[in-house]
Amino acid sequence: MFTRDPLANPDALIRRVYSYCAYRLGDGPEAEDATSDTFERALRYRSSYDRKKGPPAAWLIGIARRCVDDVASSRLQTVDEPIEEAAPERDAALRIDLARAVTALDERDRELVALRYGADLTARQIGELLGLRTNAVEVALHRALARLRHELGSDGRAVEPRTLQPEPAR
């Protein structure tokens, strides 16, 4: 059934928003809070959603970006604190390596990586969200991934960010 409500099918949207938030903030309470804030704001402003400007996921990620920025600006912990992981030891080590490599990127690159691999947006959707051309997004992502690979080193630790997506909220 066709509906104009951008939140009509929330399950997949919740996972995408949480993945984006977790990419930016790390798994855990902060990502959960940012996800919750995103949907609270979306519910409050759902009448402002314009289907002509893009799919509900892109609209929600736009809201999530502001929520993540709010959490990040009020964050008291340092970037060097360890990330708590419930995954097996090898996956946890890879996640920690990737998280540290991502934090070494500049803010723009971190945002692009989070939008592409955390929120699973296409380069076109990212471009629309950030006001950039698709080609510019693709080039910037390519360079950001090259910097990530360099940061991770050439000892076999280099992995695509997609392989280490955060666990969905429960």
N, CA, C and O atoms as a DFTB+ gen file, in Angstrom:
680 C
 N C O
     1  1       0.838      -1.188       0.000
     2  2       0.000       0.000       0.000
     3  2       0.879       1.246       0.000
     4  3       1.809       1.345       0.800
     5  1       0.600       2.182      -0.872
     6  2       1.374       3.424      -0.984
     7  2       0.979       4.367       0.152
     8  3      -0.204       4.574       0.423
     9  1       1.971       4.920       0.795
    10  2       1.710       5.864       1.878
    11  2       2.664       7.034       1.771
    12  3       3.784       6.891       1.280
    13  1       2.227       8.169       2.222
    14  2       3.082       9.361       2.196
    15  2       3.871       9.498       3.480
    16  3       4.745      10.359       3.584
    17  1       3.579       8.669       4.447
    18  2       4.250       8.735       5.743
    19  2       5.669       8.182       5.605
    20  3       5.832       6.999       5.304
    21  1       6.700       9.005       5.816
    22  2       8.081       8.522       5.660
    23  2       8.467       7.493       6.724
    24  3       9.477       6.805       6.576
    25  1       7.687       7.382       7.782
    26  2       8.005       6.451       8.862
    27  2       7.069       5.248       8.878
    28  3       6.954       4.564       9.895
    29  1       6.404       4.987       7.759
    30  2       5.435       3.896       7.686
    31  2       6.087       2.528       7.896
    32  3       5.469       1.642       8.487
    33  1       7.315       2.341       7.427
    34  2       8.035       1.066       7.564
    35  2       9.344       1.320       8.306
    36  3      10.399       1.399       7.675
    37  1       9.298       1.449       9.634
    38  2      10.457       1.939      10.381
    39  2      11.601       0.950      10.600
    40  3      12.726       1.384      10.851
    41  1      11.362      -0.353      10.516
    42  2      12.408      -1.316      10.896
    43  2      13.717      -1.128      10.138
    44  3      14.776      -0.998      10.751
    45  1      13.653      -1.112       8.823
    46  2      14.876      -0.950       8.026
    47  2      15.473       0.444       8.237
    48  3      16.693       0.607       8.244
    49  1      14.611       1.442       8.408
    50  2      15.096       2.807       8.619
    51  2      15.837       2.929       9.941
    52  3      16.859       3.611      10.020
    53  1      15.339       2.286      10.962
    54  2      16.001       2.314      12.276
    55  2      17.397       1.722      12.167
    56  3      18.356       2.282      12.698
    57  1      17.514       0.580      11.474
    58  2      18.830      -0.051      11.315
    59  2      19.795       0.857      10.570
    60  3      20.961       0.965      10.952
    61  1      19.328       1.515       9.510
    62  2      20.204       2.395       8.726
    63  2      20.645       3.595       9.546
    64  3      21.818       3.966       9.531
    65  1      19.715       4.198      10.256
    66  2      20.052       5.365      11.071
    67  2      21.000       4.963      12.186
    68  3      21.970       5.671      12.456
    69  1      20.734       3.835      12.841
    70  2      21.631       3.391      13.912
    71  2      23.023       3.095      13.361
    72  3      24.023       3.452      13.984
    73  1      23.095       2.452      12.213
    74  2      24.406       2.143      11.618
    75  2      25.186       3.417      11.352
    76  3      26.384       3.486      11.626
    77  1      24.512       4.424      10.820
    78  2      25.178       5.704      10.582
    79  2      25.668       6.305      11.895
    80  3      26.823       6.719      12.000
    81  1      24.795       6.352      12.890
    82  2      25.159       6.939      14.191
    83  2      26.311       6.172      14.827
    84  3      27.222       6.772      15.396
    85  1      26.272       4.842      14.730
    86  2      27.341       4.024      15.312
    87  2      28.661       4.236      14.579
    88  3      29.721       4.206      15.204
    89  1      28.615       4.448      13.280
    90  2      29.843       4.752      12.541
    91  2      30.459       6.042      13.043
    92  3      31.679       6.147      13.165
    93  1      29.621       7.023      13.333
    94  2      30.109       8.327      13.768
    95  2      30.486       8.359      15.245
    96  3      31.447       9.032      15.618
    97  1      29.742       7.637      16.097
    98  2      29.918       7.763      17.544
    99  2      30.437       6.495      18.221
   100  3      30.823       6.532      19.389
   101  1      30.449       5.386      17.506
   102  2      30.801       4.104      18.115
   103  2      29.535       3.405      18.581
   104  3      28.528       4.045      18.883
   105  1      29.604       2.069      18.634
   106  2      28.459       1.297      19.126
   107  2      28.164       1.684      20.561
   108  3      29.073       2.018      21.322
   109  1      26.910       1.639      20.926
   110  2      26.576       1.841      22.319
   111  2      25.564       2.926      22.572
   112  3      24.820       3.331      21.679
   113  1      25.546       3.393      23.816
   114  2      24.501       4.317      24.263
   115  2      24.433       5.633      23.479
   116  3      23.343       6.150      23.231
   117  1      25.582       6.171      23.091
   118  2      25.548       7.438      22.352
   119  2      24.881       7.263      20.988
   120  3      24.085       8.105      20.571
   121  1      25.202       6.183      20.303
   122  2      24.572       5.917      19.004
   123  2      23.083       5.647      19.185
   124  3      22.266       6.075      18.370
   125  1      22.735       4.945      20.241
   126  2      21.327       4.680      20.522
   127  2      20.584       5.977      20.825
   128  3      19.465       6.182      20.355
   129  1      21.213       6.856      21.615
   130  2      20.589       8.148      21.925
   131  2      20.396       8.993      20.668
   132  3      19.342       9.599      20.474
   133  1      21.415       9.026      19.823
   134  2      21.310       9.811      18.586
   135  2      20.227       9.237      17.673
   136  3      19.497       9.988      17.027
   137  1      20.121       7.914      17.619
   138  2      19.076       7.271      16.816
   139  2      17.698       7.618      17.366
   140  3      16.780       7.951      16.616
   141  1      17.572       7.535      18.666
   142  2      16.310       7.876      19.312
   143  2      15.936       9.335      19.060
   144  3      14.789       9.639      18.731
   145  1      16.901      10.230      19.214
   146  2      16.656      11.649      18.960
   147  2      16.238      11.888      17.506
   148  3      15.374      12.718      17.223
   149  1      16.862      11.151      16.601
   150  2      16.531      11.281      15.185
   151  2      15.056      10.965      14.945
   152  3      14.353      11.719      14.273
   153  1      14.600       9.850      15.496
   154  2      13.211       9.459      15.265
   155  2      12.227      10.339      16.039
   156  3      11.095      10.545      15.603
   157  1      12.656      10.845      17.165
   158  2      11.814      11.787      17.895
   159  2      11.597      13.047      17.050
   160  3      10.473      13.532      16.919
   161  1      12.683      13.566      16.483
   162  2      12.571      14.752      15.628
   163  2      11.783      14.443      14.360
   164  3      10.990      15.263      13.898
   165  1      12.006      13.250      13.799
   166  2      11.288      12.868      12.580
   167  2       9.790      12.793      12.845
   168  3       8.989      13.235      12.022
   169  1       9.413      12.239      13.984
   170  2       7.994      12.183      14.326
   171  2       7.417      13.589      14.479
   172  3       6.311      13.871      14.019
   173  1       8.171      14.452      15.120
   174  2       7.719      15.823      15.355
   175  2       7.568      16.584      14.033
   176  3       6.639      17.377      13.880
   177  1       8.471      16.348      13.084
   178  2       8.489      17.121      11.842
   179  2       8.137      16.293      10.610
   180  3       8.492      16.673       9.494
   181  1       7.451      15.174      10.791
   182  2       7.146      14.299       9.657
   183  2       6.357      15.010       8.572
   184  3       6.449      14.630       7.405
   185  1       5.587      16.025       8.920
   186  2       4.812      16.740       7.904
   187  2       5.714      17.558       6.969
   188  3       5.274      17.970       5.896
   189  1       6.964      17.793       7.367
   190  2       7.888      18.551       6.509
   191  2       8.563      17.661       5.459
   192  3       9.241      18.175       4.569
   193  1       8.391      16.344       5.547
   194  2       9.008      15.431       4.586
   195  2       8.434      15.681       3.194
   196  3       7.219      15.740       3.009
   197  1       9.333      15.825       2.221
   198  2       8.932      16.025       0.833
   199  2       9.506      14.889       0.000
   200  3      10.710      14.836      -0.248
   201  1       8.653      13.998      -0.421
   202  2       9.046      12.819      -1.176
   203  2       9.805      13.179      -2.458
   204  3      10.603      12.378      -2.943
   205  1       9.569      14.368      -3.011
   206  2      10.240      14.801      -4.240
   207  2      11.724      15.056      -4.006
   208  3      12.512      15.011      -4.951
   209  1      12.115      15.323      -2.770
   210  2      13.515      15.634      -2.458
   211  2      14.353      14.403      -2.162
   212  3      15.572      14.505      -2.029
   213  1      13.716      13.236      -2.058
   214  2      14.476      12.017      -1.822
   215  2      13.711      11.031      -0.971
   216  3      12.632      11.332      -0.461
   217  1      14.283       9.845      -0.824
   218  2      13.616       8.796      -0.052
   219  2      13.652       9.090       1.453
   220  3      14.449       9.909       1.909
   221  1      12.793       8.423       2.213
   222  2      12.772       8.635       3.662
   223  2      14.126       8.420       4.340
   224  3      14.459       9.123       5.294
   225  1      14.907       7.454       3.855
   226  2      16.205       7.187       4.475
   227  2      17.119       8.402       4.390
   228  3      17.795       8.733       5.364
   229  1      17.150       9.058       3.263
   230  2      18.004      10.243       3.110
   231  2      17.509      11.380       4.007
   232  3      18.318      12.098       4.596
   233  1      16.200      11.548       4.114
   234  2      15.622      12.574       4.989
   235  2      16.018      12.298       6.440
   236  3      16.406      13.212       7.167
   237  1      15.918      11.037       6.854
   238  2      16.275      10.676       8.225
   239  2      17.765      10.835       8.494
   240  3      18.149      11.253       9.587
   241  1      18.606      10.513       7.525
   242  2      20.049      10.674       7.718
   243  2      20.385      12.153       7.860
   244  3      21.284      12.510       8.621
   245  1      19.682      13.011       7.142
   246  2      19.881      14.449       7.319
   247  2      19.586      14.870       8.758
   248  3      20.319      15.669       9.340
   249  1      18.526      14.337       9.317
   250  2      18.192      14.611      10.719
   251  2      19.243      13.994      11.630
   252  3      19.683      14.623      12.592
   253  1      19.644      12.768      11.328
   254  2      20.629      12.058      12.156
   255  2      21.965      12.801      12.196
   256  3      22.641      12.803      13.225
   257  1      22.345      13.420      11.103
   258  2      23.608      14.178      11.079
   259  2      23.599      15.251      12.158
   260  3      24.589      15.438      12.865
   261  1      22.482      15.951      12.281
   262  2      22.394      16.995      13.308
   263  2      22.387      16.387      14.710
   264  3      23.003      16.934      15.625
   265  1      21.702      15.271      14.883
   266  2      21.675      14.612      16.197
   267  2      23.070      14.116      16.593
   268  3      23.478      14.252      17.747
   269  1      23.791      13.545      15.639
   270  2      25.154      13.077      15.909
   271  2      26.043      14.259      16.273
   272  3      26.840      14.174      17.207
   273  1      25.911      15.353      15.545
   274  2      26.701      16.546      15.860
   275  2      26.398      17.044      17.270
   276  3      27.302      17.468      17.990
   277  1      25.125      16.992      17.665
   278  2      24.750      17.408      19.028
   279  2      25.419      16.525      20.073
   280  3      25.961      17.025      21.058
   281  1      25.380      15.205      19.856
   282  2      25.997      14.281      20.806
   283  2      27.512      14.465      20.814
   284  3      28.130      14.505      21.878
   285  1      28.108      14.575      19.633
   286  2      29.562      14.717      19.539
   287  2      30.036      16.006      20.204
   288  3      31.091      16.021      20.838
   289  1      29.280      17.072      20.067
   290  2      29.708      18.340      20.663
   291  2      29.595      18.328      22.183
   292  3      30.289      19.083      22.865
   293  1      28.726      17.475      22.714
   294  2      28.585      17.411      24.167
   295  2      29.357      16.244      24.781
   296  3      29.308      16.020      25.990
   297  1      30.062      15.512      23.940
   298  2      30.801      14.324      24.393
   299  2      31.925      14.728      25.342
   300  3      32.668      15.674      25.079
   301  1      32.037      14.000      26.445
   302  2      33.083      14.294      27.427
   303  2      34.264      13.344      27.322
   304  3      35.357      13.663      27.790
   305  1      34.059      12.175      26.710
   306  2      35.155      11.212      26.629
   307  2      36.128      11.597      25.536
   308  3      35.773      12.347      24.626
   309  1      37.328      11.104      25.609
   310  2      38.333      11.377      24.585
   311  2      38.242      10.338      23.493
   312  3      37.683       9.259      23.693
   313  1      38.790      10.663      22.342
   314  2      38.761       9.758      21.204
   315  2      39.582       8.507      21.465
   316  3      39.299       7.455      20.892
   317  1      40.602       8.603      22.327
   318  2      41.494       7.471      22.543
   319  2      40.951       6.425      23.502
   320  3      41.609       5.405      23.708
   321  1      39.780       6.630      24.100
   322  2      39.233       5.621      24.992
   323  2      38.890       4.387      24.186
   324  3      38.462       4.499      23.037
   325  1      39.071       3.203      24.770
   326  2      38.766       1.982      24.028
   327  2      37.272       1.867      23.745
   328  3      36.434       2.348      24.508
   329  1      36.969       1.224      22.639
   330  2      35.594       0.972      22.255
   331  2      35.188      -0.382      22.818
   332  3      35.877      -1.378      22.599
   333  1      34.089      -0.422      23.533
   334  2      33.622      -1.683      24.091
   335  2      33.017      -2.515      22.978
   336  3      32.236      -2.011      22.170
   337  1      33.374      -3.775      22.936
   338  2      32.885      -4.662      21.898
   339  2      32.431      -5.980      22.493
   340  3      33.037      -6.487      23.437
   341  1      31.366      -6.531      21.941
   342  2      30.886      -7.828      22.371
   343  2      31.196      -8.883      21.308
   344  3      30.843     -10.050      21.471
   345  1      31.853      -8.476      20.226
   346  2      32.174      -9.376      19.134
   347  2      33.360     -10.261      19.519
   348  3      34.049      -9.977      20.498
   349  1      33.601     -11.326      18.758
   350  2      34.785     -12.141      19.003
   351  2      36.049     -11.287      18.944
   352  3      36.052     -10.206      18.354
   353  1      37.106     -11.775      19.553
   354  2      38.333     -11.003      19.710
   355  2      38.887     -10.449      18.398
   356  3      39.289      -9.287      18.346
   357  1      38.914     -11.250      17.352
   358  2      39.469     -10.777      16.078
   359  2      38.628      -9.644      15.504
   360  3      39.166      -8.617      15.090
   361  1      37.313      -9.828      15.478
   362  2      36.436      -8.773      14.979
   363  2      36.560      -7.516      15.827
   364  3      36.552      -6.401      15.305
   365  1      36.674      -7.701      17.127
   366  2      36.809      -6.539      18.019
   367  2      38.089      -5.778      17.701
   368  3      38.091      -4.548      17.657
   369  1      39.168      -6.503      17.484
   370  2      40.437      -5.847      17.156
   371  2      40.339      -5.100      15.832
   372  3      40.834      -3.979      15.715
   373  1      39.700      -5.714      14.830
   374  2      39.525      -5.054      13.539
   375  2      38.650      -3.812      13.675
   376  3      38.932      -2.777      13.072
   377  1      37.598      -3.919      14.464
   378  2      36.712      -2.766      14.670
   379  2      37.457      -1.623      15.357
   380  3      37.293      -0.458      14.996
   381  1      38.264      -1.965      16.336
   382  2      39.028      -0.933      17.050
   383  2      40.035      -0.290      16.107
   384  3      40.182       0.932      16.095
   385  1      40.733      -1.108      15.314
   386  2      41.677      -0.566      14.333
   387  2      40.960       0.357      13.350
   388  3      41.441       1.449      13.044
   389  1      39.814      -0.092      12.862
   390  2      39.062       0.723      11.906
   391  2      38.564       2.007      12.564
   392  3      38.645       3.078      11.962
   393  1      38.054       1.914      13.779
   394  2      37.557       3.110      14.478
   395  2      38.678       4.123      14.666
   396  3      38.470       5.321      14.472
   397  1      39.853       3.656      15.040
   398  2      40.986       4.575      15.207
   399  2      41.420       5.174      13.875
   400  3      41.768       6.353      13.800
   401  1      41.396       4.355      12.822
   402  2      41.768       4.868      11.500
   403  2      40.750       5.908      11.030
   404  3      41.121       6.922      10.437
   405  1      39.481       5.659      11.291
   406  2      38.452       6.619      10.896
   407  2      38.610       7.916      11.670
   408  3      38.436       8.992      11.096
   409  1      38.935       7.848      12.953
   410  2      39.107       9.077      13.736
   411  2      40.319       9.880      13.266
   412  3      40.405      11.080      13.527
   413  1      41.257       9.226      12.574
   414  2      42.423       9.935      12.048
   415  2      42.066      10.749      10.801
   416  3      42.816      11.639      10.399
   417  1      40.916      10.437      10.190
   418  2      40.482      11.199       9.015
   419  2      39.973      12.568       9.453
   420  3      39.609      12.772      10.611
   421  1      39.957      13.498       8.507
   422  2      39.373      14.800       8.842
   423  2      37.847      14.667       8.905
   424  3      37.292      13.653       8.483
   425  1      37.181      15.683       9.429
   426  2      35.740      15.642       9.663
   427  2      34.952      15.326       8.388
   428  3      34.010      14.535       8.426
   429  1      35.324      15.929       7.280
   430  2      34.607      15.705       6.015
   431  2      34.710      14.252       5.578
   432  3      33.715      13.656       5.166
   433  1      35.910      13.675       5.664
   434  2      36.093      12.281       5.271
   435  2      35.329      11.335       6.198
   436  3      34.726      10.365       5.741
   437  1      35.357      11.622       7.507
   438  2      34.593      10.792       8.457
   439  2      33.111      10.827       8.113
   440  3      32.435       9.799       8.148
   441  1      32.613      12.005       7.782
   442  2      31.200      12.155       7.436
   443  2      30.874      11.374       6.170
   444  3      29.852      10.689       6.116
   445  1      31.721      11.465       5.155
   446  2      31.479      10.744       3.903
   447  2      31.482       9.233       4.126
   448  3      30.611       8.531       3.612
   449  1      32.445       8.732       4.881
   450  2      32.522       7.294       5.160
   451  2      31.291       6.843       5.944
   452  3      30.728       5.786       5.660
   453  1      30.876       7.632       6.921
   454  2      29.699       7.277       7.712
   455  2      28.431       7.284       6.865
   456  3      27.580       6.407       7.010
   457  1      28.306       8.263       5.990
   458  2      27.122       8.310       5.133
   459  2      27.103       7.151       4.145
   460  3      26.051       6.562       3.893
   461  1      28.263       6.822       3.586
   462  2      28.312       5.748       2.582
   463  2      28.167       4.370       3.216
   464  3      27.351       3.567       2.764
   465  1      28.950       4.085       4.261
   466  2      28.972       2.732       4.806
   467  2      28.101       2.563       6.047
   468  3      27.596       1.469       6.304
   469  1      27.923       3.619       6.806
   470  2      27.048       3.520       7.971
   471  2      25.594       3.638       7.581
   472  3      24.771       2.811       7.975
   473  1      25.267       4.668       6.802
   474  2      23.883       4.904       6.388
   475  2      23.547       4.185       5.089
   476  3      22.380       4.123       4.701
   477  1      24.559       3.641       4.411
   478  2      24.385       2.917       3.156
   479  2      23.719       3.773       2.083
   480  3      22.881       3.293       1.321
   481  1      24.103       5.042       2.037
   482  2      23.591       5.929       0.998
   483  2      24.480       5.819      -0.235
   484  3      25.667       5.510      -0.130
   485  1      23.904       6.070      -1.387
   486  2      24.678       6.078      -2.620
   487  2      25.420       7.411      -2.722
   488  3      25.125       8.357      -1.992
   489  1      26.377       7.470      -3.627
   490  2      27.114       8.719      -3.843
   491  2      26.149       9.822      -4.288
   492  3      26.308      10.980      -3.902
   493  1      25.169       9.468      -5.085
   494  2      24.180      10.449      -5.530
   495  2      23.383      10.994      -4.347
   496  3      23.176      12.203      -4.239
   497  1      22.939      10.110      -3.465
   498  2      22.174      10.539      -2.289
   499  2      23.029      11.402      -1.360
   500  3      22.548      12.385      -0.796
   501  1      24.293      11.029      -1.206
   502  2      25.198      11.824      -0.372
   503  2      25.381      13.209      -0.986
   504  3      25.359      14.219      -0.283
   505  1      25.559      13.240      -2.284
   506  2      25.708      14.517      -2.974
   507  2      24.503      15.417      -2.772
   508  3      24.650      16.614      -2.526
   509  1      23.316      14.846      -2.877
   510  2      22.094      15.633      -2.665
   511  2      22.027      16.143      -1.230
   512  3      21.634      17.284      -0.988
   513  1      22.404      15.307      -0.298
   514  2      22.349      15.673       1.115
   515  2      23.347      16.779       1.456
   516  3      23.043      17.681       2.238
   517  1      24.543      16.702       0.862
   518  2      25.605      17.656       1.176
   519  2      25.731      18.800       0.171
   520  3      26.543      19.707       0.354
   521  1      24.931      18.752      -0.880
   522  2      25.018      19.801      -1.890
   523  2      26.262      19.673      -2.759
   524  3      26.856      20.675      -3.157
   525  1      26.656      18.429      -3.051
   526  2      27.836      18.169      -3.879
   527  2      27.437      17.389      -5.124
   528  3      26.389      16.744      -5.152
   529  1      28.276      17.453      -6.151
   530  2      28.043      16.642      -7.338
   531  2      28.419      15.193      -7.022
   532  3      29.303      14.931      -6.207
   533  1      27.733      14.262      -7.679
   534  2      27.970      12.837      -7.455
   535  2      29.431      12.483      -7.693
   536  3      30.026      11.747      -6.906
   537  1      30.013      12.998      -8.766
   538  2      31.407      12.710      -9.084
   539  2      32.338      13.196      -7.974
   540  3      33.305      12.517      -7.631
   541  1      32.045      14.366      -7.417
   542  2      32.875      14.903      -6.337
   543  2      32.803      13.993      -5.111
   544  3      33.809      13.777      -4.435
   545  1      31.621      13.464      -4.827
   546  2      31.463      12.542      -3.698
   547  2      32.256      11.261      -3.952
   548  3      32.952      10.772      -3.061
   549  1      32.153      10.717      -5.166
   550  2      32.873       9.483      -5.489
   551  2      34.382       9.662      -5.356
   552  3      35.070       8.798      -4.812
   553  1      34.891      10.781      -5.852
   554  2      36.326      11.057      -5.759
   555  2      36.739      11.221      -4.292
   556  3      37.751      10.665      -3.864
   557  1      35.966      11.973      -3.536
   558  2      36.287      12.195      -2.125
   559  2      36.231      10.887      -1.338
   560  3      37.071      10.655      -0.469
   561  1      35.257      10.037      -1.631
   562  2      35.187       8.734      -0.959
   563  2      36.379       7.854      -1.325
   564  3      36.956       7.186      -0.467
   565  1      36.741       7.859      -2.605
   566  2      37.897       7.078      -3.049
   567  2      39.156       7.514      -2.291
   568  3      39.934       6.678      -1.833
   569  1      39.343       8.803      -2.168
   570  2      40.520       9.328      -1.454
   571  2      40.449       9.032       0.041
   572  3      41.461       8.698       0.658
   573  1      39.258       9.152       0.624
   574  2      39.105       8.852       2.051
   575  2      39.417       7.380       2.324
   576  3      40.069       7.056       3.317
   577  1      38.955       6.492       1.447
   578  2      39.250       5.066       1.621
   579  2      40.736       4.780       1.433
   580  3      41.289       3.916       2.114
   581  1      41.379       5.486       0.531
   582  2      42.829       5.327       0.352
   583  2      43.559       5.754       1.628
   584  3      44.519       5.106       2.046
   585  1      43.096       6.853       2.247
   586  2      43.705       7.298       3.513
   587  2      43.448       6.276       4.619
   588  3      44.320       6.032       5.453
   589  1      42.266       5.682       4.628
   590  2      41.970       4.642       5.621
   591  2      42.896       3.443       5.437
   592  3      43.459       2.925       6.401
   593  1      43.044       3.012       4.195
   594  2      43.924       1.866       3.928
   595  2      45.362       2.175       4.358
   596  3      46.045       1.325       4.929
   597  1      45.806       3.385       4.080
   598  2      47.148       3.792       4.487
   599  2      47.257       3.783       6.020
   600  3      48.241       3.294       6.575
   601  1      46.260       4.315       6.680
   602  2      46.254       4.376       8.145
   603  2      46.246       2.971       8.757
   604  3      46.875       2.732       9.789
   605  1      45.531       2.049       8.112
   606  2      45.457       0.683       8.615
   607  2      46.736      -0.095       8.322
   608  3      46.993      -1.120       8.953
   609  1      47.527       0.373       7.388
   610  2      48.806      -0.274       7.099
   611  2      48.679      -1.348       6.049
   612  3      47.584      -1.694       5.607
   613  1      49.806      -1.859       5.666
   614  2      49.834      -2.866       4.600
   615  2      50.063      -4.269       5.146
   616  3      50.495      -5.153       4.406
   617  1      49.778      -4.490       6.439
   618  2      50.024      -5.808       7.027
   619  2      48.796      -6.710       6.983
   620  3      48.680      -7.646       7.773
   621  1      47.889      -6.430       6.069
   622  2      46.716      -7.283       5.934
   623  2      45.539      -6.839       6.778
   624  3      44.484      -7.474       6.748
   625  1      45.698      -5.765       7.527
   626  2      44.593      -5.309       8.364
   627  2      43.601      -4.475       7.569
   628  3      42.489      -4.224       8.034
   629  1      43.991      -4.044       6.380
   630  2      43.119      -3.162       5.611
   631  2      41.840      -3.893       5.227
   632  3      41.879      -4.970       4.633
   633  1      40.725      -3.301       5.570
   634  2      39.424      -3.879       5.267
   635  2      38.507      -2.769       4.788
   636  3      38.718      -1.593       5.086
   637  1      37.496      -3.160       4.047
   638  2      36.484      -2.195       3.635
   639  2      35.619      -1.891       4.842
   640  3      35.282      -2.804       5.595
   641  1      35.250      -0.637       5.050
   642  2      34.391      -0.295       6.178
   643  2      33.092      -1.089       6.188
   644  3      32.566      -1.372       7.264
   645  1      32.559      -1.457       5.036
   646  2      31.306      -2.199       4.961
   647  2      31.393      -3.534       5.709
   648  3      30.383      -4.010       6.228
   649  1      32.582      -4.145       5.773
   650  2      32.711      -5.449       6.408
   651  2      32.604      -5.358       7.924
   652  3      32.459      -6.380       8.595
   653  1      32.673      -4.170       8.460
   654  2      32.643      -4.013       9.908
   655  2      31.507      -3.114      10.343
   656  3      31.702      -2.215      11.162
   657  1      30.321      -3.347       9.804
   658  2      29.187      -2.516      10.194
   659  2      28.816      -2.814      11.638
   660  3      28.907      -3.961      12.078
   661  1      28.401      -1.800      12.374
   662  2      28.007      -1.982      13.769
   663  2      26.797      -2.903      13.875
   664  3      25.998      -3.022      12.946
   665  1      26.685      -3.547      15.024
   666  2      25.517      -4.380      15.282
   667  2      24.298      -3.485      15.408
   668  3      24.391      -2.406      15.994
   669  1      23.145      -3.905      14.870
   670  2      21.949      -3.080      14.999
   671  2      21.486      -3.001      16.448
   672  3      21.756      -3.896      17.249
   673  1      20.788      -1.923      16.771
   674  2      20.255      -1.735      18.129
   675  2      19.221      -2.805      18.409
   676  3      18.512      -3.263      17.513
   677  1      19.154      -3.184      19.637
   678  2      18.169      -4.220      20.023
   679  2      17.075      -3.649      20.824
   680  3      16.166      -4.373      21.230
